[in-house]
Amino acid sequence: MRPMNEIEIELPQIVLDRADAAYAQIRQQAAQESPAGRRVKSFPRVAGILLAVVILSATAVSAAAVGIVGYRRYMAERMTDIGTEELGHLEMVAEQGNVTAEFSRELTARERSIYEQLTREYEADGKYPAGQIRELAEDENYSGTGVAVRSTPGEEYGCLIYLPDTVLTEEEWLEIIEYLHKLDYSLREKLWQQKYSEVSYFDRYEQMTDAEIDELYALLASAPVDVWGTDSRNLTAEEQSRYEQWTEKYEVENAYTESPIKVITDPEEYDGQELAYCISDAMFYEPERELTDEELLQLIDLEHKNQYIFERIGREIECGKRAGWPQTYHLQ
């Protein structure tokens, strides 16, 4: 049993497992595979993933939770200015196995109460420290004065936070709280990059402007449905095979088409001549003939963009880069 003075940051395996589960929800879990062997598709309409370190303690403080949670003031005001070198160091600290940020002694009931209260004020009211917690060198001993932190690569925890035996000042508590939130933020950034590190289209997607993202969001999120991207018919075995081949080329070789998919507002508009996406029911309408490679790429492109834009918008809201979700179409 772990001592009561720990604040546990479950990583990387637990966090990565939860992130993987969220990604799977976007890309696979909501899929409804038919007996005819259609491709695994059908994505949830809003598939937020933004991630997180779960910080737990005997005081029941949770600094983050999996899922998009909306704007966090401290993210915009304190986290986005972290330098590359410091961010890299924090990522290293946050990546040491099954990590805990551990206090050097047990907290008193009063200290737990102060910690909880100041965490709320830090997150909601913008109550920040004037300085930052002191990091001890590898061979440096803690003097017993003030608060300090030592990162511990290779150990079972990522950092040890030293507390004096005297009463901590408000500034010292805020320095501790900010350090823990920086660890959380560094993992979010790392997971965002890791998620797309092995796909070829990430740089192309990142070049999309806010206006392009807003337009795609309106296109993909206006239908009052729970499941996005169902099909008007099952793919044939041959289409399924080509779909899988082109998906791999799209993700690995950056194969894509400049020709956009046809968009219709209502199912009644579909003429059966070519692949189309319908705004009002979030469905793909396939012609009775076999889909061409170009049409398969159009379909694959929209599927992948559906996943990306919800992640990107949610991430930007949380970091204060956006005020909220874009507008959708008002469908009659």
Backbone torsions as a table, in degrees:
resi	resn	phi	psi	omega
1	MET	NA	134.9	-179.5
2	ARG	-76.5	147.5	178.2
3	PRO	-64.5	157.2	-175.3
4	MET	-73.5	-5.3	-177.2
5	ASN	-96.5	13.4	-179.7
6	GLU	-91.7	148.3	164.0
7	ILE	-113.9	115.4	-170.7
8	GLU	-96.6	133.1	174.5
9	ILE	-115.2	105.5	-171.6
10	GLU	-79.9	100.4	179.8
11	LEU	-160.4	165.4	-3.7
12	PRO	-85.8	-16.5	-167.4
13	GLN	-64.4	-45.6	-177.1
14	ILE	-65.6	-46.5	179.6
15	VAL	-63.5	-44.4	-179.6
16	LEU	-64.4	-37.0	177.3
17	ASP	-62.1	-41.6	179.5
18	ARG	-68.6	-38.9	176.6
19	ALA	-63.1	-44.5	178.9
20	ASP	-59.7	-39.4	179.2
21	ALA	-64.0	-38.6	178.3
22	ALA	-66.6	-42.3	178.0
23	TYR	-63.5	-39.5	179.7
24	ALA	-64.0	-34.1	176.2
25	GLN	-61.4	-39.6	-179.3
26	ILE	-70.2	-42.9	-169.3
27	ARG	-101.5	-21.9	-174.3
28	GLN	-137.8	-45.2	-168.5
29	GLN	-56.8	-38.6	-178.0
30	ALA	-81.5	-0.9	-178.7
31	ALA	-66.5	144.5	178.0
32	GLN	-123.4	99.9	-173.4
33	GLU	-86.2	123.9	-176.1
34	SER	-86.2	161.6	177.4
35	PRO	-60.8	-24.1	-177.9
36	ALA	-76.2	-4.5	175.3
37	GLY	85.5	34.2	177.1
38	ARG	-68.0	165.7	-179.9
39	ARG	-66.9	154.9	175.4
40	VAL	-77.2	113.8	-175.6
41	LYS	-149.2	-153.9	-178.2
42	SER	71.3	101.5	-174.7
43	PHE	-108.2	146.2	174.4
44	PRO	-63.2	147.8	-173.6
45	ARG	-64.9	-44.0	175.5
46	VAL	-117.6	112.6	-173.0
47	ALA	-121.7	68.5	-179.9
48	GLY	-74.6	141.5	-178.6
49	ILE	-122.6	-8.0	-159.6
50	LEU	-64.6	97.1	175.2
51	LEU	-12.5	-158.6	149.9
52	ALA	149.6	158.3	167.0
53	VAL	-77.4	134.9	172.5
54	VAL	-98.8	116.5	-179.4
55	ILE	-101.9	115.5	-177.5
56	LEU	-117.0	156.6	175.2
57	SER	-160.4	174.7	175.9
58	ALA	-65.1	-17.0	179.3
59	THR	-90.7	2.9	177.0
60	ALA	62.4	31.2	176.3
61	VAL	-84.7	128.5	175.7
62	SER	-120.0	114.9	-176.9
63	ALA	-84.7	-15.1	-178.2
64	ALA	-162.6	160.2	176.4
65	ALA	-147.3	153.3	-179.4
66	VAL	-64.8	136.0	178.1
67	GLY	117.8	158.3	178.5
68	ILE	-75.4	128.2	-173.1
69	VAL	-118.4	0.2	-178.5
70	GLY	91.4	178.7	-172.7
71	TYR	-60.6	130.6	173.3
72	ARG	-115.0	115.4	-173.3
73	ARG	-55.9	-45.4	-175.9
74	TYR	-65.2	-25.5	179.1
75	MET	-63.0	-44.8	-178.7
76	ALA	-74.5	-37.5	-171.4
77	GLU	-86.7	-24.9	-173.4
78	ARG	-124.2	-31.1	-170.5
79	MET	-88.7	-37.1	-171.8
80	THR	-70.9	-11.4	178.4
81	ASP	-96.4	5.8	177.9
82	ILE	-63.9	130.9	-178.8
83	GLY	-71.4	161.4	-177.9
84	THR	-60.1	-41.7	-178.5
85	GLU	-66.0	-45.4	179.7
86	GLU	-65.9	-39.5	179.1
87	LEU	-62.1	-42.1	177.7
88	GLY	-61.6	-40.7	178.5
89	HIS	-65.0	-43.4	179.5
90	LEU	-63.9	-38.5	176.9
91	GLU	-61.9	-38.5	177.4
92	MET	-63.3	-44.8	179.7
93	VAL	-62.5	-41.5	-175.4
94	ALA	-77.4	-0.6	-173.1
95	GLU	-115.0	14.0	-176.7
96	GLN	-88.3	76.9	173.3
97	GLY	66.6	-144.5	177.7
98	ASN	-82.8	90.8	-161.1
99	VAL	-86.2	142.9	165.8
100	THR	-130.0	144.1	168.1
101	ALA	-96.0	107.2	-168.0
102	GLU	-108.7	136.8	173.5
103	PHE	-80.4	152.0	-178.3
104	SER	-76.9	-15.0	177.1
105	ARG	-149.2	165.5	179.8
106	GLU	-72.3	140.8	177.1
107	LEU	-79.1	145.8	171.9
108	THR	-78.5	166.7	178.4
109	ALA	-60.0	-39.6	179.2
110	ARG	-66.5	-40.4	179.1
111	GLU	-64.1	-40.2	177.5
112	ARG	-61.4	-40.9	179.5
113	SER	-64.3	-43.3	178.8
114	ILE	-64.1	-43.0	179.4
115	TYR	-59.3	-46.9	179.2
116	GLU	-60.2	-48.2	-176.7
117	GLN	-63.3	-45.7	-178.7
118	LEU	-69.7	-29.9	174.7
119	THR	-63.5	-43.3	177.1
120	ARG	-62.2	-42.7	-179.4
121	GLU	-68.9	-35.4	176.6
122	TYR	-62.9	-47.0	-174.7
123	GLU	-75.6	-38.3	-171.6
124	ALA	-99.3	-32.8	-170.6
125	ASP	-110.7	-1.5	-179.6
126	GLY	71.4	35.3	177.1
127	LYS	-91.2	102.9	-171.5
128	TYR	-115.6	159.3	177.1
129	PRO	-73.7	155.3	175.8
130	ALA	-78.2	-29.7	-179.8
131	GLY	-125.0	-157.3	177.8
132	GLN	-137.2	156.6	-176.8
133	ILE	-62.4	143.2	-178.9
134	ARG	-79.6	130.8	176.9
135	GLU	-98.6	127.2	-179.8
136	LEU	-80.5	142.1	173.2
137	ALA	-68.3	163.2	-174.9
138	GLU	-56.6	-39.4	-176.1
139	ASP	-102.7	13.3	-176.7
140	GLU	-93.6	134.3	177.9
141	ASN	-89.1	145.7	176.1
142	TYR	-72.6	131.7	-174.4
143	SER	-81.4	-14.4	-176.4
144	GLY	91.1	-0.2	-179.3
145	THR	-113.1	133.4	178.0
146	GLY	70.5	-170.9	177.3
147	VAL	-107.4	151.6	179.8
148	ALA	-154.5	162.5	179.7
149	VAL	-134.0	143.7	174.5
150	ARG	-125.9	122.2	173.8
151	SER	-77.3	146.3	-172.2
152	THR	-131.0	73.5	178.4
153	PRO	-56.2	137.1	176.0
154	GLY	86.0	-11.5	178.7
155	GLU	-91.1	177.3	-176.9
156	GLU	-76.8	-13.5	175.3
157	TYR	-121.0	160.4	-177.2
158	GLY	-88.7	-26.4	178.8
159	CYS	-159.0	151.4	176.4
160	LEU	-116.4	122.4	-178.3
161	ILE	-99.5	116.9	-178.4
162	TYR	-86.9	130.9	178.0
163	LEU	-115.8	139.3	175.0
164	PRO	-73.1	164.8	176.2
165	ASP	-78.3	-14.2	178.9
166	THR	-83.7	175.2	179.0
167	VAL	-70.2	129.8	178.6
168	LEU	-76.0	143.6	175.2
169	THR	-79.6	163.8	176.1
170	GLU	-59.7	-40.3	178.2
171	GLU	-59.2	-42.8	-178.9
172	GLU	-65.6	-40.6	176.0
173	TRP	-62.2	-43.3	-179.1
174	LEU	-65.0	-35.1	176.4
175	GLU	-64.2	-40.3	176.8
176	ILE	-63.8	-47.9	-178.0
177	ILE	-60.3	-43.3	-179.8
178	GLU	-66.2	-39.4	179.0
179	TYR	-59.9	-43.9	179.2
180	LEU	-64.5	-38.2	178.2
181	HIS	-69.4	-31.7	175.1
182	LYS	-66.0	-38.0	175.9
183	LEU	-60.7	-43.7	178.4
184	ASP	-60.3	-47.7	-178.7
185	TYR	-63.0	-40.6	-178.5
186	SER	-62.9	-36.1	178.6
187	LEU	-69.9	-39.2	176.4
188	ARG	-57.2	-46.1	-179.4
189	GLU	-64.1	-41.4	-178.2
190	LYS	-65.5	-43.1	-179.0
191	LEU	-67.9	-35.2	176.6
192	TRP	-60.6	-44.2	179.0
193	GLN	-71.0	-41.3	-179.4
194	GLN	-63.3	-36.5	-177.2
195	LYS	-57.9	-38.1	-176.4
196	TYR	-106.6	8.6	-172.9
197	SER	-65.1	-25.2	-175.1
198	GLU	-106.5	10.0	178.2
199	VAL	-110.6	145.4	-172.4
200	SER	-83.7	-16.4	-172.6
201	TYR	-89.9	-4.2	-172.7
202	PHE	-58.2	-48.3	-179.1
203	ASP	-60.9	-37.8	178.8
204	ARG	-65.7	-41.4	178.4
205	TYR	-66.2	-40.6	-177.7
206	GLU	-64.6	-20.2	178.3
207	GLN	-80.7	-9.0	178.8
208	MET	-65.0	136.5	-179.7
209	THR	-77.8	166.2	176.8
210	ASP	-60.8	-37.3	179.3
211	ALA	-63.6	-40.1	177.9
212	GLU	-66.2	-40.7	178.1
213	ILE	-64.2	-43.1	179.6
214	ASP	-62.0	-41.1	179.9
215	GLU	-64.7	-43.0	177.8
216	LEU	-63.8	-40.2	180.0
217	TYR	-60.8	-46.1	178.8
218	ALA	-61.1	-39.0	179.9
219	LEU	-64.2	-41.6	-169.6
220	LEU	-95.4	-19.4	-171.2
221	ALA	-112.2	5.2	-174.3
222	SER	-82.5	-22.1	-177.4
223	ALA	-73.3	134.2	178.6
224	PRO	-80.7	63.7	-177.5
225	VAL	-127.7	157.6	178.6
226	ASP	-90.1	-27.9	-178.2
227	VAL	-119.5	128.4	-177.1
228	TRP	-99.4	142.5	166.5
229	GLY	84.4	30.2	173.9
230	THR	-75.5	168.6	-174.1
231	ASP	-112.5	151.6	176.7
232	SER	-76.5	-19.8	175.4
233	ARG	-151.9	163.3	175.6
234	ASN	-73.9	145.4	171.2
235	LEU	-72.6	146.7	174.3
236	THR	-72.7	166.1	178.3
237	ALA	-59.1	-37.8	-180.0
238	GLU	-68.9	-41.3	177.1
239	GLU	-64.6	-42.0	178.3
240	GLN	-58.3	-44.3	179.8
241	SER	-62.8	-45.2	179.8
242	ARG	-68.4	-35.7	176.3
243	TYR	-57.6	-46.8	-179.9
244	GLU	-64.9	-40.1	179.1
245	GLN	-64.3	-44.6	-178.4
246	TRP	-72.1	-30.2	175.0
247	THR	-62.0	-44.2	178.2
248	GLU	-62.9	-42.7	178.9
249	LYS	-65.9	-36.2	178.8
250	TYR	-63.3	-43.2	-175.3
251	GLU	-81.1	-32.0	-173.6
252	VAL	-100.6	-38.7	-173.6
253	GLU	-108.2	3.8	-179.2
254	ASN	59.4	34.3	174.9
255	ALA	-75.4	126.1	178.4
256	TYR	-154.5	169.1	-179.9
257	THR	-112.8	142.6	175.5
258	GLU	-81.0	-12.3	-177.5
259	SER	-87.3	115.6	-177.0
260	PRO	-73.3	155.8	177.3
261	ILE	-68.5	147.1	175.5
262	LYS	-68.4	137.0	-179.0
263	VAL	-118.4	132.0	175.0
264	ILE	-122.9	157.3	-178.8
265	THR	-87.0	-41.8	-176.9
266	ASP	-130.3	153.2	180.0
267	PRO	-56.9	-31.2	-178.5
268	GLU	-62.4	-19.8	-178.9
269	GLU	-79.5	-13.6	-173.7
270	TYR	-72.3	127.8	-177.3
271	ASP	-100.8	-1.1	176.5
272	GLY	78.1	7.7	-174.0
273	GLN	-89.7	-29.9	-175.2
274	GLU	-152.9	168.6	176.9
275	LEU	-62.4	137.9	178.9
276	ALA	-144.5	152.5	173.8
277	TYR	-111.7	132.9	-177.2
278	CYS	-104.8	125.6	-176.7
279	ILE	-68.3	-40.8	-170.0
280	SER	-73.0	-24.5	179.0
281	ASP	-125.3	4.9	176.9
282	ALA	55.5	38.9	-179.5
283	MET	-113.9	152.4	168.3
284	PHE	-93.3	131.4	176.9
285	TYR	-108.5	116.6	-178.2
286	GLU	-102.1	139.3	173.8
287	PRO	-67.7	163.0	179.7
288	GLU	-66.4	-30.0	178.1
289	ARG	-70.5	170.5	176.4
290	GLU	-66.2	140.7	175.3
291	LEU	-70.5	142.0	175.5
292	THR	-78.1	166.3	175.4
293	ASP	-60.8	-37.4	178.6
294	GLU	-61.2	-43.7	179.7
295	GLU	-67.3	-38.3	176.6
296	LEU	-61.8	-39.7	177.5
297	LEU	-67.1	-36.4	175.5
298	GLN	-61.0	-43.2	-180.0
299	LEU	-65.6	-47.1	179.5
300	ILE	-61.1	-41.2	-179.3
301	ASP	-61.8	-45.1	-178.5
302	LEU	-69.6	-37.1	175.8
303	GLU	-58.4	-48.8	-177.7
304	HIS	-67.5	-37.5	178.3
305	LYS	-68.1	-33.5	176.4
306	ASN	-57.8	-45.6	178.7
307	GLN	-64.4	-46.9	-173.6
308	TYR	-65.8	-44.0	-171.9
309	ILE	-67.2	-36.4	179.0
310	PHE	-67.1	-38.9	177.0
311	GLU	-64.1	-45.9	-176.8
312	ARG	-66.3	-45.2	-178.9
313	ILE	-63.4	-45.6	179.9
314	GLY	-61.0	-39.6	178.7
315	ARG	-64.7	-41.5	-179.2
316	GLU	-70.6	-32.9	174.9
317	ILE	-64.9	-47.1	-177.3
318	GLU	-62.2	-36.2	-178.6
319	CYS	-86.7	2.2	176.8
320	GLY	82.4	10.1	178.8
321	LYS	-82.3	-16.9	176.7
322	ARG	-130.1	147.8	178.2
323	ALA	-80.2	-25.8	-178.4
324	GLY	178.3	-173.2	-178.7
325	TRP	-72.6	145.8	178.8
326	PRO	-64.2	167.4	179.0
327	GLN	-76.7	153.3	174.1
328	THR	-111.1	172.1	177.6
329	TYR	-74.5	144.1	175.0
330	HIS	-91.4	100.3	-175.5
331	LEU	-90.8	138.8	178.8
332	GLN	-81.8	NA	NA
